[in-house]
Amino acid sequence: MTTIASAPTLSTSATTDNYPSGTPLRVVFAGTPEFAATSLEMLIKQQEALNIDIVAVYTQPDRKAGRGQKLAASAVKQVALTHDIAVEQPATFKKSDAAGMTARQTLRTYQPDVMIVVAYGLILPIGVLTTPTYGCLNIHASLLPRWRGAAPIHRALLAGDGETGITIMQMDKGLDTGDMLYKVNCAIEAKDTAASLHDKLAALGATAITTVLKDLPSYQAQAKAQEDSQANYAEKLVKTEGEIDWTQPATAIERQIRGLTPWPGAYTFLDGQRVKILASLPVNTSQQTDKPAGTIISVGRKAILVACGKDHHNDPLASTLAITDLQFAGGKPMTAEQVCHGNQLNDGDQFTGDSK
């Protein structure tokens, strides 16, 4: 765990001298997906211990979801309604929009002391960021300034990072550029997927925000500016990133599979049909081949061995990937053993990078 120890100017007008003593902090929570709901649930449970009062929850408008495309409430909204907390779902906070101005006025009526923001999905303009007395705090799923942006969990896995973590940040008008109040590290394990790392960081984020709220004046007084020169950006994921290029080294493809699970998923093609690769074993660097990239070397009960690209240009042989779980188009997920018994793949079959 890391408490940020340095004291630049606060991002808000608050000082340690004007925090109310005894009176619960009026908290507005803003978030949308399950990642945010984990923090909301923790804060609700600890309202009395933290001396806070969650006066409202902001979340994205209901969206169509599922095969029936019916309107569905966000994970955060469901938690708020369960606990009878007021829910607001503005589509915008823009000054140029009448609805945006109404949303700003509504926020002011809650008289928030602080706003906790977690994967909300709406850009908060400066007029919103300065509405709470002590500003807006963001729970970000990386060790800032590394992986600012929309997909920090996935990008850390895809890059092969050995660790990531949570940063509690004082929000400003930039994209994840605000002063850091608190950091806590999380090791990335060899079998971690985007799904498993998401769950670890969601729990870690919930704990981290409660730690900060226990002594908000001290953490804000010790806020530390980010080193912009060390920043990089976690671009939003697109579906096409799941397409496997078998000329890449097996280590890169293995990270791609883990980093894109469950969405958008890593996939390839066999005879023009899409095949989703669900899981593989850690890469065995001693296991190499002279087969062309994408060639199925062997179909075994424990794994399906596939030729990939070379780890290094001067390597005489190429790397291999051991797939343990996959899914054919229109079918159910299958283990390597099920594929082996079903004779759905054969030694020498060729995975390709596109449907042609």
C-alpha positions as CSV (number, residue, x, y, z in Angstrom):
1,M,0.0,0.0,0.0
2,T,1.2,3.5,-0.8
3,T,0.2,6.7,0.8
4,I,1.2,9.6,-1.5
5,A,3.6,11.8,0.5
6,S,4.0,15.2,-1.0
7,A,2.0,18.3,-0.7
8,P,1.2,20.4,-3.8
9,T,-1.7,22.8,-3.9
10,L,-5.1,21.1,-3.4
11,S,-7.2,20.6,-6.5
12,T,-10.2,22.0,-4.5
13,S,-10.7,25.1,-2.4
14,A,-10.9,22.9,0.7
15,T,-8.4,23.1,3.5
16,T,-7.9,21.0,6.5
17,D,-9.2,23.8,8.7
18,N,-12.7,24.0,7.2
19,Y,-13.8,20.3,7.3
20,P,-16.9,19.9,9.5
21,S,-16.3,18.1,12.7
22,G,-19.0,15.6,13.8
23,T,-21.4,16.4,10.9
24,P,-21.5,13.5,8.4
25,L,-20.0,14.3,5.0
26,R,-22.7,14.5,2.3
27,V,-21.6,12.1,-0.4
28,V,-22.8,11.9,-4.0
29,F,-21.7,8.7,-5.7
30,A,-21.4,8.5,-9.5
31,G,-20.8,5.2,-11.3
32,T,-22.4,2.7,-13.6
33,P,-21.0,-0.9,-14.0
34,E,-20.3,-3.7,-11.5
35,F,-16.8,-2.3,-10.8
36,A,-18.4,0.8,-9.4
37,A,-21.2,-1.1,-7.6
38,T,-18.7,-2.9,-5.5
39,S,-17.5,0.5,-4.0
40,L,-21.0,1.7,-3.5
41,E,-22.0,-1.3,-1.5
42,M,-18.9,-0.9,0.7
43,L,-19.6,2.8,1.3
44,I,-23.3,2.0,2.1
45,K,-22.2,-0.6,4.7
46,Q,-19.7,1.8,6.3
47,Q,-21.7,5.0,6.3
48,E,-21.8,5.2,10.1
49,A,-18.2,4.2,10.6
50,L,-17.0,6.7,8.0
51,N,-19.3,9.4,9.2
52,I,-20.8,9.9,5.7
53,D,-24.3,10.2,4.3
54,I,-24.8,9.0,0.7
55,V,-27.5,11.5,-0.4
56,A,-27.7,10.6,-4.0
57,V,-26.4,8.2,-6.7
58,Y,-25.7,9.2,-10.2
59,T,-25.5,6.6,-13.0
60,Q,-26.0,6.3,-16.7
61,P,-29.5,6.2,-18.2
62,D,-31.0,2.7,-18.5
63,R,-29.7,0.9,-21.7
64,K,-31.2,-1.8,-23.8
65,A,-29.5,-5.2,-23.1
66,G,-29.8,-8.9,-23.7
67,R,-31.5,-10.7,-26.6
68,G,-34.8,-9.0,-25.9
69,Q,-33.2,-5.6,-26.0
70,K,-35.2,-4.5,-22.9
71,L,-34.2,-1.5,-20.9
72,A,-32.0,-2.5,-18.0
73,A,-30.8,-0.6,-14.9
74,S,-27.1,-0.4,-14.3
75,A,-25.5,-2.4,-11.5
76,V,-25.0,0.9,-9.5
77,K,-28.7,1.8,-9.9
78,Q,-29.8,-1.6,-8.7
79,V,-27.7,-1.2,-5.5
80,A,-29.0,2.3,-4.9
81,L,-32.6,1.3,-5.3
82,T,-32.2,-1.7,-3.0
83,H,-31.0,0.8,-0.3
84,D,-33.6,3.5,-1.0
85,I,-31.0,6.0,-2.2
86,A,-32.1,8.8,-4.6
87,V,-31.0,8.0,-8.2
88,E,-30.2,10.6,-10.9
89,Q,-29.6,9.6,-14.5
90,P,-28.8,12.7,-16.5
91,A,-27.7,12.2,-20.1
92,T,-25.4,15.3,-20.0
93,F,-24.0,18.0,-17.8
94,K,-23.2,20.4,-20.8
95,K,-23.8,24.1,-20.2
96,S,-24.9,24.3,-23.9
97,D,-27.8,21.9,-23.3
98,A,-30.9,22.8,-21.3
99,A,-31.0,19.3,-19.8
100,G,-27.3,19.7,-18.8
101,M,-28.0,22.9,-16.9
102,T,-31.0,21.2,-15.2
103,A,-28.7,18.4,-14.2
104,R,-26.2,20.8,-12.7
105,Q,-28.9,22.5,-10.7
106,T,-30.2,19.2,-9.4
107,L,-26.7,18.3,-8.2
108,R,-26.4,21.6,-6.4
109,T,-29.6,20.9,-4.5
110,Y,-28.0,17.8,-2.9
111,Q,-25.4,20.1,-1.4
112,P,-22.6,17.5,-1.7
113,D,-19.5,17.8,0.4
114,V,-17.7,15.3,-1.9
115,M,-18.5,13.3,-5.0
116,I,-17.1,9.7,-5.5
117,V,-16.7,8.9,-9.1
118,V,-16.1,5.3,-10.4
119,A,-16.4,4.3,-14.0
120,Y,-19.3,6.7,-14.4
121,G,-19.2,7.0,-18.2
122,L,-20.0,10.8,-18.4
123,I,-17.5,13.5,-18.7
124,L,-17.8,15.9,-15.8
125,P,-17.1,19.5,-16.8
126,I,-15.3,21.9,-14.4
127,G,-18.7,23.3,-13.2
128,V,-19.6,19.9,-11.9
129,L,-16.1,19.1,-10.5
130,T,-16.2,22.2,-8.3
131,T,-19.8,21.8,-7.1
132,P,-18.9,19.5,-4.1
133,T,-17.2,21.4,-1.3
134,Y,-14.2,19.1,-1.3
135,G,-14.3,18.2,-5.0
136,C,-14.6,14.9,-6.8
137,L,-12.6,11.8,-6.0
138,N,-12.0,9.2,-8.6
139,I,-11.3,5.5,-8.1
140,H,-9.0,4.5,-11.0
141,A,-8.0,1.0,-11.8
142,S,-4.3,1.5,-12.4
143,L,-1.2,3.0,-10.8
144,L,-1.3,6.5,-12.3
145,P,0.1,8.0,-14.4
146,R,0.4,4.6,-16.1
147,W,-2.8,3.6,-18.0
148,R,-4.9,6.7,-17.9
149,G,-8.1,6.3,-19.9
150,A,-10.9,3.8,-20.5
151,A,-9.4,0.3,-20.4
152,P,-6.6,0.2,-17.8
153,I,-7.2,-3.3,-16.7
154,H,-7.1,-4.8,-20.2
155,R,-4.1,-2.7,-21.3
156,A,-2.1,-3.7,-18.3
157,L,-2.6,-7.4,-19.1
158,L,-2.0,-6.9,-22.9
159,A,1.3,-5.1,-22.1
160,G,2.5,-7.9,-19.8
161,D,2.7,-5.7,-16.7
162,G,3.7,-7.5,-13.6
163,E,1.6,-5.3,-11.3
164,T,-1.2,-2.8,-11.4
165,G,-3.4,-1.3,-8.7
166,I,-5.8,1.4,-7.6
167,T,-5.2,5.2,-7.5
168,I,-7.6,7.5,-5.6
169,M,-7.3,10.8,-7.5
170,Q,-8.6,14.3,-7.0
171,M,-10.3,14.9,-10.3
172,D,-9.5,17.9,-12.5
173,K,-10.6,18.8,-16.1
174,G,-8.0,16.5,-17.7
175,L,-8.4,12.8,-18.5
176,D,-7.2,11.0,-15.3
177,T,-4.6,13.8,-14.8
178,G,-5.6,14.9,-11.3
179,D,-3.5,14.9,-8.1
180,M,-3.1,11.5,-6.5
181,L,-4.2,11.0,-2.9
182,Y,-3.6,7.3,-2.3
183,K,-2.2,4.2,-4.2
184,V,-2.4,0.5,-3.5
185,N,-0.6,-2.1,-5.5
186,C,-1.9,-5.4,-6.9
187,A,0.2,-8.1,-8.4
188,I,-0.8,-9.5,-11.8
189,E,-0.7,-13.3,-11.6
190,A,0.2,-15.6,-14.5
191,K,-3.4,-16.9,-14.8
192,D,-5.2,-13.5,-14.4
193,T,-7.7,-12.5,-17.0
194,A,-9.4,-9.2,-17.4
195,A,-12.4,-10.7,-15.5
196,S,-10.3,-11.9,-12.5
197,L,-8.2,-8.8,-12.4
198,H,-11.4,-6.7,-12.6
199,D,-12.8,-8.4,-9.5
200,K,-9.6,-8.0,-7.5
201,L,-9.3,-4.3,-8.4
202,A,-13.0,-3.7,-7.7
203,A,-12.6,-5.0,-4.1
204,L,-9.3,-3.1,-3.7
205,G,-10.9,0.1,-4.9
206,A,-13.7,-0.2,-2.4
207,T,-11.2,-0.7,0.4
208,A,-9.0,2.2,-0.8
209,I,-11.8,4.8,-1.0
210,T,-12.9,3.9,2.6
211,T,-9.3,4.4,3.7
212,V,-9.2,7.8,2.2
213,L,-12.6,8.9,3.6
214,K,-11.5,8.0,7.1
215,D,-9.1,10.9,7.0
216,L,-9.9,12.9,3.9
217,P,-8.2,16.1,5.1
218,S,-4.8,14.5,5.5
219,Y,-5.0,12.7,2.2
220,Q,-5.9,15.9,0.4
221,A,-3.2,17.8,2.2
222,Q,-0.6,15.3,0.9
223,A,-1.9,15.1,-2.6
224,K,0.8,14.6,-5.2
225,A,0.8,15.8,-8.8
226,Q,1.3,13.2,-11.5
227,E,4.4,13.0,-13.7
228,D,2.9,13.7,-17.1
229,S,6.1,12.6,-18.8
230,Q,5.5,9.1,-17.4
231,A,1.9,8.8,-18.6
232,N,0.5,6.5,-21.1
233,Y,-3.1,5.9,-22.3
234,A,-5.4,2.9,-22.1
235,E,-7.4,3.3,-25.3
236,K,-11.0,2.0,-25.4
237,L,-11.2,-1.6,-26.6
238,V,-12.6,-2.5,-30.0
239,K,-13.9,-5.9,-31.2
240,T,-11.2,-6.2,-33.9
241,E,-8.5,-6.3,-31.3
242,G,-9.6,-9.9,-30.5
243,E,-8.4,-11.2,-33.9
244,I,-5.3,-13.3,-33.4
245,D,-2.2,-12.7,-35.6
246,W,-0.5,-16.1,-35.4
247,T,2.8,-14.6,-36.6
248,Q,3.0,-12.9,-33.2
249,P,5.0,-14.7,-30.4
250,A,3.0,-17.1,-28.3
251,T,3.6,-14.9,-25.2
252,A,1.8,-12.0,-26.9
253,I,-1.1,-14.1,-28.0
254,E,-1.4,-15.7,-24.6
255,R,-1.6,-12.2,-23.1
256,Q,-4.2,-11.3,-25.7
257,I,-6.4,-14.2,-24.7
258,R,-6.2,-13.3,-21.0
259,G,-6.5,-9.5,-21.5
260,L,-9.6,-9.8,-23.7
261,T,-11.5,-12.3,-21.5
262,P,-14.5,-12.0,-21.3
263,W,-14.9,-9.1,-23.9
264,P,-14.3,-8.9,-26.8
265,G,-12.6,-12.3,-26.6
266,A,-9.7,-13.6,-28.7
267,Y,-10.6,-15.3,-31.9
268,T,-9.3,-16.9,-35.1
269,F,-10.7,-18.7,-38.2
270,L,-10.7,-22.2,-39.4
271,D,-12.0,-22.8,-42.9
272,G,-13.7,-19.4,-42.8
273,Q,-15.5,-20.2,-39.6
274,R,-14.8,-18.1,-36.4
275,V,-13.3,-20.0,-33.5
276,K,-13.1,-18.2,-30.1
277,I,-10.0,-19.1,-28.0
278,L,-11.1,-19.0,-24.4
279,A,-8.0,-20.1,-22.5
280,S,-4.4,-21.4,-22.9
281,L,-1.6,-22.6,-20.7
282,P,1.3,-20.4,-19.8
283,V,3.8,-20.4,-22.6
284,N,6.5,-23.1,-22.5
285,T,9.5,-21.2,-24.1
286,S,11.4,-24.5,-24.6
287,Q,8.6,-25.9,-26.7
288,Q,9.3,-24.7,-30.3
289,T,8.4,-25.7,-33.8
290,D,9.4,-25.3,-37.5
291,K,5.7,-25.3,-38.6
292,P,4.1,-22.2,-40.2
293,A,2.3,-19.8,-37.9
294,G,-1.3,-20.9,-37.1
295,T,-0.6,-24.6,-37.8
296,I,-2.2,-27.0,-35.4
297,I,0.8,-29.2,-34.3
298,S,-1.1,-31.6,-32.1
299,V,-4.6,-32.1,-30.7
300,G,-4.3,-33.6,-27.3
301,R,-6.5,-34.2,-24.3
302,K,-4.7,-31.6,-22.2
303,A,-4.1,-29.0,-24.9
304,I,-4.2,-28.1,-28.5
305,L,-0.7,-27.1,-29.6
306,V,-0.5,-24.3,-32.2
307,A,2.5,-22.8,-34.0
308,C,3.0,-19.1,-33.5
309,G,5.7,-16.5,-34.4
310,K,9.2,-16.4,-33.3
311,D,10.1,-14.8,-29.9
312,H,13.1,-13.2,-31.5
313,H,14.1,-12.6,-35.2
314,N,17.2,-14.6,-34.8
315,D,15.5,-17.7,-33.3
316,P,15.8,-20.7,-35.5
317,L,12.4,-22.0,-34.4
318,A,9.0,-20.5,-33.7
319,S,7.1,-20.4,-30.4
320,T,4.0,-22.5,-29.6
321,L,0.7,-21.9,-27.7
322,A,-1.1,-24.6,-25.8
323,I,-4.9,-23.9,-26.0
324,T,-7.0,-25.5,-23.3
325,D,-10.5,-24.2,-24.1
326,L,-12.2,-22.9,-27.2
327,Q,-15.6,-22.4,-28.8
328,F,-16.7,-23.0,-32.3
329,A,-19.2,-20.6,-33.9
330,G,-22.7,-21.5,-32.8
331,G,-21.4,-24.0,-30.3
332,K,-20.7,-24.3,-26.6
333,P,-17.4,-23.8,-24.9
334,M,-15.3,-26.9,-25.1
335,T,-12.1,-28.2,-23.4
336,A,-9.2,-29.6,-25.4
337,E,-10.3,-33.1,-24.3
338,Q,-13.8,-32.6,-25.7
339,V,-12.3,-31.3,-28.9
340,C,-10.0,-34.3,-29.1
341,H,-12.8,-36.8,-28.5
342,G,-15.0,-35.1,-31.0
343,N,-12.4,-35.1,-33.8
344,Q,-13.3,-31.5,-34.6
345,L,-9.7,-30.5,-35.1
346,N,-6.9,-32.4,-36.7
347,D,-3.1,-32.2,-36.7
348,G,-2.1,-30.0,-39.6
349,D,-5.2,-27.9,-39.7
350,Q,-4.5,-24.2,-40.2
351,F,-5.9,-21.3,-38.1
352,T,-5.9,-18.1,-40.1
353,G,-6.1,-14.4,-39.2
354,D,-9.2,-13.7,-41.2
355,S,-12.3,-15.3,-42.6
356,K,-11.1,-15.5,-46.2
